[in-house]
Amino acid sequence: MIKRNEDKDKDKDKDKDKAIIRRMVSPDPIKKFGQSILRVRSCMGIVATGCCLFLGTACGISNADSVLPPPRVALITPAGTGELAEAIRLGAEAAAKENGAELLTVEAFPSEAAAYAPSNPDSTIHQARELQELSGQDISVYSQREQAQIRAVTLALEQGASALLVDPLSEKALSDIIQKAQTMNKSGMSVPVIVLNDEFPVEGITSVISMDNVEAGRQAGEAMAELLGGRGSVALLGPDPVNPGLIHREQGVMESLEQYPGIQVEPKSVCSTRDVCWQAAKQLLDQQQVDGFIALQEPASLGAADELHRRRLERQVNIVGFGSEQQQLEQLQEGVFQHLIVQNGFSAGYLGLNQAVARLSNQQVQARVTLETKLVSTDNMFWMDNQKLLFPFVQ
């Protein structure tokens, strides 16, 4: 009996163990409910993702239709302006890429056609128009180069330019350009005009990007005074100063040289081309002793260098000039020029385009941006900073 009772007790214990095991293995109803919720959430997430993708695609299609075209900015440069114009173009191209703008480079050839060179070569435009048709007025009072620049601006505006970067040839040409920019825009709004390298008293200019010509003139005068040791005869060569920039440049030269009683400044010889400046330098050297020339523009410096080379006086008479044309740099390296005052053309184009884009975006622009100038000599022309300034097109 005792044994049988023990067996019954053992069977009860086994049944309890099985119950415990079954209870442990059976799923927890709360956990089961939680798993169901997770599965529902997962399905809802997939559906939501699909909806977002669909809506995003639809929105993308809607936005694509409303995206505005990039601003078209035209760069108008006088024909044959060499390395400075190339540096300006490179600077404008760099800024156009950064701002997502389209750049139209228009070189104003004095002919019946103006050639467009957009930053996208596939959209190059070549058009020819009669001067009278383009201007809509009598422009016989302008020189051929001025006519070409006005024609180039007209064509740029007809092609939808929304802003202009202009290196103007004269005050009257700039006045006509601004008038066209205010009346020819297809949208009915005036086109911003950014002036590069010059300072003309014309109303309607959005911004001027130029060097401080008074300070640049002072740099030239100080450089010549140092070369002469404060004593000698100095002749100025350059065009008739109808351009305010050249007036300020000459003013800076005179202010500097007046500080040296031992330096005599000869009356300025007026010349605007290389050949005429060569003849002016020849006449001066025939009549009197000249210890140094200060040439206010590139043609004047090259003309003076031609005459010194003819007389074999390259290293006896000093030349301080303005500009950074290839031939000037070669003669600087050879010692024909002692100093060149160089402005940063790359910065002119870069800052000019940034100003145009800012104006088109209704942002505040600076009425004037002053460019840095440097006094470059044979000794420092190969310094890294000056290499970037003189040769911005070299990668």
Sequence and secondary structure as in RCSB ss.txt:
>XXXX:A:sequence
MIKRNEDKDKDKDKDKDKAIIRRMVSPDPIKKFGQSILRVRSCMGIVATGCCLFLGTACGISNADSVLPPPRVAL
ITPAGTGELAEAIRLGAEAAAKENGAELLTVEAFPSEAAAYAPSNPDSTIHQARELQELSGQDISVYSQREQAQI
RAVTLALEQGASALLVDPLSEKALSDIIQKAQTMNKSGMSVPVIVLNDEFPVEGITSVISMDNVEAGRQAGEAMA
ELLGGRGSVALLGPDPVNPGLIHREQGVMESLEQYPGIQVEPKSVCSTRDVCWQAAKQLLDQQQVDGFIALQEPA
SLGAADELHRRRLERQVNIVGFGSEQQQLEQLQEGVFQHLIVQNGFSAGYLGLNQAVARLSNQQVQARVTLETKL
VSTDNMFWMDNQKLLFPFVQ
>XXXX:A:secstr
 HHHHHHHHHHHHHHHHHHHHHHHHS  HHHHHHHHHHHHHHHHHHHHHHHHHHHHHHHHHHHHHH     EEEE
EEETT HHHHHHHHHHHHHHHHHHT EEEEEEE SSSEEEEEESSGGG  EEE  HHHHHSS  TTS HHHHHHH
HHHHHHHHTT SEEEE  S HHHHHHHHHHHHH  TTSS   EEEES     TT  EEEEE HHHHHHHHHHHHH
HHHTT EEEEEEE    SHHHHHHHHHHHHHHTT TTEEE   EE  SHHHHHHHHHHHHHHS  SEEEESSHHH
HHHHHHHHHHHT TTTSEEEEE   HHHHHHHHHTS SEEEEE HHHHHHHHHHHHHHHHTT    SEEEE EEE
EETTTTTSHHHHHHH TT  
